[in-house]
Amino acid sequence: AAVIGPEFEEKKCESMGGAQELREVRDRLLQEGVGIACRKGKKPEQPNQDSFFFADTARFRLCCVADGHGEFGHWVSHWVVRMTLRALLMELANAERLPQDDAVAQIFDVVHKCVKLKAATEGFDLLLSGTTLSIAIVDRTTQQALTAWAGDSRCVCGRPFAGGGSKPEVISATNDHKPQDAEERRRIIGSGGEVIRLPNDVPHRVFVRGRESPGLAMSRAVGDLLAHSVGVNHVPGFKRFNLEERSVLLCCSDGVWEFIKNMEALGVATKHGIAGVGEAVRQLAQESRNRWLKEEVSVTDDITVIAMWGAPKRAHPTAPA
C-alpha cells in the first residue's frame, strides 16, 4: 500500500546498492553538478504522486520526471519511471549516439501499453488516472542532449548570459501539452471530446462531449484511458540541443512551473552555479511551496526539481587511455 507521508517530506529513493550507496551516489552527483529534490505536496489524502529517476551509463546521462494524477496517479508514475528507465537502458546499451525520435516515441508507446497490463494485474484503474512523462538524455561524449515529453513536466536548459548580465539565456525549453492549443484542441474535438474552462477554474480541461469527465488539464499523458478515447495521446514532443559546460538543464514537475517562470528558475540555478546545485534545487522547491501556499492557502502540488549542469566533453568510453 502507498504510504502518505507528511507535507513537504523528501521522497524516499532507491539505489541498486542500498542506502549506503544511495548516500554516496547523491554526494557524487552533487560534486558533478546534479541536484535532485522531490517533495510531497500539501494533500493529506494522497501520497506523493511525483516519481523520477536519474541514471548514468558509460556514455549517457539520463533523467526523468513523471507527475501522476487521479486516484491512482502515484502507482502510474511509480511504474512508468521504472519501465521507462529499463527501456531506455536497453535502447542505449550499445548506442554510439542519441536515439532517433521514432525510437523514443516507441518507448513511450510501449510504456503506455505496459502500464495498462500492470494496472490489470496490480488492481489499479487507469480510466481516470495517469501521469506526465518527461525524459532527458545527454551524450557526454558529444554534449548533445535530447528531451522528450508528454504533458507539462517541463525541461528548460539555459546558461548565464554571455554579456555578464543578471538574466540567464534560455537555450531550449519544452512546450507544455495543453488542450487549448490549436492543434491539440482540433485533435480532441475531432475525436469526440471538448475543451472547456469551467467557471472559477484556471486551466482548460478535456471532457468527453456532453459529460463531466475526465476533466484532464493536459492534452498528452500516459494512462488516462478515458481521455485517450477522445483524442488525448502519449505521443512525445522532442527538443535537441547541446548541454555544454556552464549550461544547466532543469527538469521539473508543474509543482514548480505553476508559479515560477523559466527565466526565474534558471536564474536561481545559475546564481548558485555548479558548486551550489544542491542549494539551488532546495531553494526552487521551497519557493515553489511558498507560492502555492500564498495562492491556494490550503493546498500545494507535489514538487520535483532535477538540475543537471553540463560538463566537459568526455573521451569515447571505448577509446584507449
VEXDREN-2710 file (C-alpha; in Angstrom, 1 decimal):
% VEXDREN-2710
k/r/px/py/pz
1/ALA/0.0/0.0/0.0
2/ALA/1.1/3.6/-0.7
3/VAL/2.4/5.5/2.3
4/ILE/1.1/9.0/2.9
5/GLY/3.9/10.9/4.5
6/PRO/4.0/14.4/6.0
7/GLU/3.7/17.5/3.8
8/PHE/7.0/18.6/2.1
9/GLU/8.7/15.3/3.1
10/GLU/11.5/14.3/0.7
11/LYS/10.5/11.3/-1.3
12/LYS/12.4/8.1/-0.4
13/CYS/14.7/7.0/-3.2
14/GLU/16.0/3.6/-4.2
15/SER/19.5/2.6/-5.4
16/MET/20.8/-0.7/-6.7
17/GLY/23.3/-0.8/-3.9
18/GLY/21.1/0.1/-0.9
19/ALA/21.0/3.0/1.5
20/GLN/24.8/3.5/1.9
21/GLU/25.4/3.6/-1.8
22/LEU/22.4/6.0/-2.2
23/ARG/24.1/8.5/0.1
24/GLU/27.4/8.1/-1.8
25/VAL/25.7/8.5/-5.2
26/ARG/23.9/11.7/-4.0
27/ASP/27.2/13.1/-2.8
28/ARG/29.0/12.2/-6.0
29/LEU/26.2/13.7/-8.1
30/LEU/26.3/17.0/-6.2
31/GLN/30.1/17.1/-6.9
32/GLU/29.3/16.6/-10.5
33/GLY/26.7/19.3/-10.7
34/VAL/23.5/17.3/-10.3
35/GLY/20.9/18.1/-7.6
36/ILE/17.5/16.5/-7.0
37/ALA/14.6/17.4/-4.8
38/CYS/11.2/15.6/-4.7
39/ARG/8.8/16.9/-2.0
40/LYS/5.3/15.9/-1.1
41/GLY/2.6/18.4/-1.6
42/LYS/0.0/19.6/0.9
43/LYS/-2.6/17.0/0.1
44/PRO/-3.4/14.9/3.2
45/GLU/-5.4/12.3/1.4
46/GLN/-2.7/11.5/-1.2
47/PRO/0.9/10.2/-1.2
48/ASN/3.5/12.0/-3.3
49/GLN/2.4/11.3/-6.9
50/ASP/5.6/12.6/-8.4
51/SER/8.3/10.0/-9.4
52/PHE/11.7/10.4/-11.0
53/PHE/14.9/8.6/-12.0
54/PHE/18.5/9.6/-12.6
55/ALA/21.0/7.2/-14.2
56/ASP/24.5/7.2/-15.7
57/THR/25.9/4.8/-18.2
58/ALA/29.5/4.8/-19.6
59/ARG/28.4/7.3/-22.2
60/PHE/25.0/8.7/-21.4
61/ARG/23.3/10.6/-18.5
62/LEU/19.6/10.2/-18.2
63/CYS/16.8/11.7/-16.0
64/CYS/13.1/11.5/-15.9
65/VAL/10.1/13.2/-14.2
66/ALA/6.6/11.7/-14.0
67/ASP/3.8/13.7/-12.3
68/GLY/0.9/11.4/-11.5
69/HIS/-2.7/12.5/-11.3
70/GLY/-6.0/10.9/-10.4
71/GLU/-6.8/8.4/-7.6
72/PHE/-4.1/6.0/-8.7
73/GLY/-1.6/8.5/-10.2
74/HIS/1.1/7.6/-7.7
75/TRP/1.1/4.0/-8.9
76/VAL/1.0/5.1/-12.6
77/SER/4.1/7.3/-12.1
78/HIS/5.8/4.7/-9.9
79/TRP/5.6/2.0/-12.6
80/VAL/6.1/4.4/-15.6
81/VAL/9.5/5.6/-14.4
82/ARG/10.7/2.1/-13.8
83/MET/9.5/0.9/-17.2
84/THR/10.9/3.9/-19.0
85/LEU/14.4/3.5/-17.3
86/ARG/14.5/-0.2/-18.3
87/ALA/13.5/0.6/-21.9
88/LEU/16.0/3.4/-22.3
89/LEU/18.9/1.4/-20.9
90/MET/18.1/-1.4/-23.3
91/GLU/17.9/1.2/-26.2
92/LEU/21.2/2.8/-25.2
93/ALA/23.2/-0.4/-24.3
94/ASN/25.3/-0.4/-27.4
95/ALA/24.4/3.0/-28.8
96/GLU/27.1/5.5/-30.1
97/ARG/24.7/8.4/-30.5
98/LEU/21.4/9.7/-29.1
99/PRO/18.4/7.7/-30.2
100/GLN/16.2/8.8/-33.0
101/ASP/12.8/10.4/-32.3
102/ASP/10.9/7.4/-33.6
103/ALA/12.7/5.1/-31.2
104/VAL/11.9/7.2/-28.2
105/ALA/8.3/7.6/-29.3
106/GLN/8.1/3.8/-29.5
107/ILE/9.4/3.6/-25.9
108/PHE/6.6/6.0/-24.8
109/ASP/4.1/3.8/-26.5
110/VAL/5.5/0.6/-25.1
111/VAL/5.5/2.1/-21.6
112/HIS/1.8/3.1/-22.0
113/LYS/0.9/-0.4/-23.0
114/CYS/2.9/-2.0/-20.3
115/VAL/1.4/0.2/-17.6
116/LYS/-2.1/-0.9/-18.8
117/LEU/-1.0/-4.5/-18.3
118/LYS/0.4/-3.7/-14.9
119/ALA/-2.8/-1.9/-13.8
120/ALA/-4.8/-5.0/-14.7
121/THR/-2.5/-7.3/-12.7
122/GLU/-2.0/-5.0/-9.7
123/GLY/-5.6/-3.8/-9.5
124/PHE/-5.3/0.0/-10.1
125/ASP/-7.6/1.8/-12.5
126/LEU/-6.2/3.8/-15.5
127/LEU/-9.6/5.2/-16.6
128/LEU/-9.2/8.5/-14.8
129/SER/-5.5/8.2/-13.6
130/GLY/-2.3/8.8/-15.5
131/THR/1.0/10.7/-15.5
132/THR/3.1/13.1/-17.4
133/LEU/6.4/11.7/-18.7
134/SER/9.4/13.8/-19.4
135/ILE/12.9/12.5/-20.1
136/ALA/16.3/14.0/-20.9
137/ILE/19.3/12.1/-22.3
138/VAL/22.7/13.6/-22.6
139/ASP/25.6/12.2/-24.6
140/ARG/28.6/13.1/-22.6
141/THR/31.0/12.4/-25.4
142/THR/29.4/14.9/-27.8
143/GLN/27.5/17.1/-25.3
144/GLN/24.4/16.6/-27.4
145/ALA/21.1/16.4/-25.5
146/LEU/17.6/15.2/-26.2
147/THR/14.4/16.0/-24.2
148/ALA/11.1/14.1/-24.9
149/TRP/7.9/14.7/-23.1
150/ALA/4.2/14.1/-22.9
151/GLY/2.3/16.5/-20.6
152/ASP/3.5/19.5/-18.6
153/SER/6.6/18.5/-16.7
154/ARG/8.8/21.0/-18.3
155/CYS/12.5/20.7/-19.2
156/VAL/14.4/24.0/-19.6
157/CYS/18.1/24.5/-20.5
158/GLY/20.0/27.7/-20.1
159/ARG/23.3/29.4/-19.1
160/PRO/24.5/32.6/-17.6
161/PHE/24.1/35.5/-20.1
162/ALA/27.3/35.7/-22.2
163/GLY/27.3/39.5/-21.7
164/GLY/27.6/39.2/-18.0
165/GLY/24.1/40.5/-17.2
166/SER/22.0/39.2/-14.4
167/LYS/19.4/37.4/-16.6
168/PRO/20.2/33.9/-17.9
169/GLU/20.0/32.9/-21.5
170/VAL/17.4/30.2/-22.5
171/ILE/18.9/27.5/-24.8
172/SER/15.9/25.1/-25.0
173/ALA/12.5/24.7/-23.4
174/THR/9.8/22.0/-23.8
175/ASN/6.3/23.2/-24.6
176/ASP/3.6/22.1/-22.2
177/HIS/0.9/20.0/-23.9
178/LYS/-2.3/22.0/-23.1
179/PRO/-5.7/21.2/-24.6
180/GLN/-6.4/24.9/-25.5
181/ASP/-3.5/24.9/-28.0
182/ALA/-5.0/24.9/-31.5
183/GLU/-3.5/21.7/-32.8
184/GLU/-4.4/19.8/-29.6
185/ARG/-7.9/21.2/-29.5
186/ARG/-8.6/20.2/-33.1
187/ARG/-7.5/16.6/-32.4
188/ILE/-9.6/16.4/-29.2
189/ILE/-12.7/17.9/-30.8
190/GLY/-12.3/15.7/-33.8
191/SER/-12.2/12.6/-31.6
192/GLY/-15.4/13.3/-29.7
193/GLY/-14.1/15.4/-26.9
194/GLU/-14.5/19.0/-25.9
195/VAL/-12.2/21.6/-24.3
196/ILE/-13.7/23.8/-21.6
197/ARG/-12.6/26.1/-18.9
198/LEU/-15.1/25.9/-16.1
199/PRO/-16.3/28.9/-14.2
200/ASN/-13.8/29.9/-11.4
201/ASP/-11.3/27.4/-12.7
202/VAL/-7.9/28.2/-14.1
203/PRO/-7.0/25.5/-16.7
204/HIS/-8.8/24.4/-19.8
205/ARG/-9.8/20.8/-19.4
206/VAL/-10.6/17.8/-21.7
207/PHE/-14.1/16.3/-21.4
208/VAL/-16.0/13.6/-23.2
209/ARG/-18.6/15.6/-25.2
210/GLY/-21.7/16.1/-23.1
211/ARG/-20.1/14.6/-19.9
212/GLU/-18.5/15.9/-16.8
213/SER/-15.4/13.7/-17.0
214/PRO/-12.4/13.2/-17.3
215/GLY/-11.6/16.9/-16.8
216/LEU/-7.9/16.4/-17.6
217/ALA/-5.9/19.6/-17.7
218/MET/-3.4/18.4/-20.3
219/SER/-3.6/17.0/-23.8
220/ARG/-1.0/14.3/-23.7
221/ALA/-0.2/11.8/-20.9
222/VAL/0.5/8.2/-20.2
223/GLY/-2.5/6.3/-18.9
224/ASP/-5.8/8.3/-18.7
225/LEU/-7.7/5.8/-20.8
226/LEU/-11.0/7.8/-20.8
227/ALA/-9.2/10.9/-22.1
228/HIS/-7.4/8.7/-24.7
229/SER/-10.8/7.8/-26.1
230/VAL/-11.4/11.4/-27.0
231/GLY/-8.0/12.4/-28.5
232/VAL/-5.6/12.7/-25.7
233/ASN/-2.5/10.7/-26.6
234/HIS/1.0/9.9/-25.3
235/VAL/3.0/10.9/-28.4
236/PRO/6.0/12.8/-27.1
237/GLY/7.4/16.2/-28.3
238/PHE/11.1/16.5/-28.9
239/LYS/13.9/19.1/-28.5
240/ARG/17.5/18.6/-29.3
241/PHE/20.3/20.9/-28.2
242/ASN/23.8/20.9/-26.7
243/LEU/24.3/20.8/-22.9
244/GLU/27.8/22.4/-22.8
245/GLU/29.9/23.4/-19.9
246/ARG/28.4/26.3/-17.9
247/SER/24.9/25.3/-19.1
248/VAL/22.3/23.8/-16.8
249/LEU/19.2/21.7/-17.5
250/LEU/16.2/21.8/-15.2
251/CYS/13.6/19.1/-15.4
252/CYS/10.7/19.8/-13.0
253/SER/7.1/18.8/-12.4
254/ASP/4.4/21.6/-12.7
255/GLY/4.6/21.9/-8.9
256/VAL/7.4/24.3/-9.8
257/TRP/6.2/25.7/-13.1
258/GLU/2.7/26.7/-11.9
259/PHE/4.1/29.8/-10.3
260/ILE/7.8/30.1/-11.4
261/LYS/8.7/31.1/-14.9
262/ASN/11.5/29.6/-16.9
263/MET/13.9/32.6/-16.6
264/GLU/13.4/32.8/-12.9
265/ALA/14.1/29.1/-12.3
266/LEU/17.2/29.3/-14.5
267/GLY/18.2/32.5/-12.6
268/VAL/18.2/30.6/-9.3
269/ALA/20.3/27.7/-10.8
270/THR/22.8/30.0/-12.5
271/LYS/23.2/32.2/-9.4
272/HIS/24.2/29.2/-7.3
273/GLY/26.3/27.7/-10.0
274/ILE/27.6/24.1/-10.3
275/ALA/29.0/24.1/-6.8
276/GLY/25.7/25.2/-5.3
277/VAL/23.4/22.9/-7.2
278/GLY/22.1/21.3/-4.1
279/GLU/21.1/24.6/-2.6
280/ALA/19.5/25.7/-5.9
281/VAL/17.1/22.7/-6.0
282/ARG/16.3/23.2/-2.3
283/GLN/15.5/26.9/-2.9
284/LEU/13.4/26.2/-6.0
285/ALA/11.4/23.6/-4.1
286/GLN/10.9/25.8/-1.1
287/GLU/10.0/28.9/-3.2
288/SER/7.5/26.8/-5.2
289/ARG/5.8/25.7/-2.0
290/ASN/5.7/29.2/-0.6
291/ARG/3.9/30.5/-3.8
292/TRP/1.4/27.7/-3.7
293/LEU/0.5/28.5/-0.1
294/LYS/0.3/32.2/-0.9
295/GLU/-2.1/31.5/-3.8
296/GLU/-4.0/28.4/-2.6
297/VAL/-3.5/28.6/1.2
298/SER/-4.6/25.0/2.0
299/VAL/-3.1/23.1/-0.9
300/THR/0.2/22.6/-2.7
301/ASP/1.2/20.3/-5.5
302/ASP/4.0/17.7/-5.3
303/ILE/7.3/19.4/-6.3
304/THR/10.1/17.7/-8.2
305/VAL/13.3/19.5/-9.3
306/ILE/16.2/18.0/-11.1
307/ALA/19.1/20.3/-12.0
308/MET/22.0/18.9/-14.2
309/TRP/25.0/21.0/-15.2
310/GLY/26.9/20.4/-18.4
311/ALA/30.4/19.0/-18.2
312/PRO/33.5/19.0/-20.5
313/LYS/33.3/16.5/-23.3
314/ARG/34.4/13.1/-22.3
315/ALA/36.6/10.7/-24.3
316/HIS/34.7/7.9/-26.1
317/PRO/34.2/5.2/-23.4
318/THR/35.9/2.6/-25.7
319/ALA/38.8/4.9/-26.7
320/PRO/42.3/3.9/-25.4
321/ALA/43.5/5.8/-22.4
END
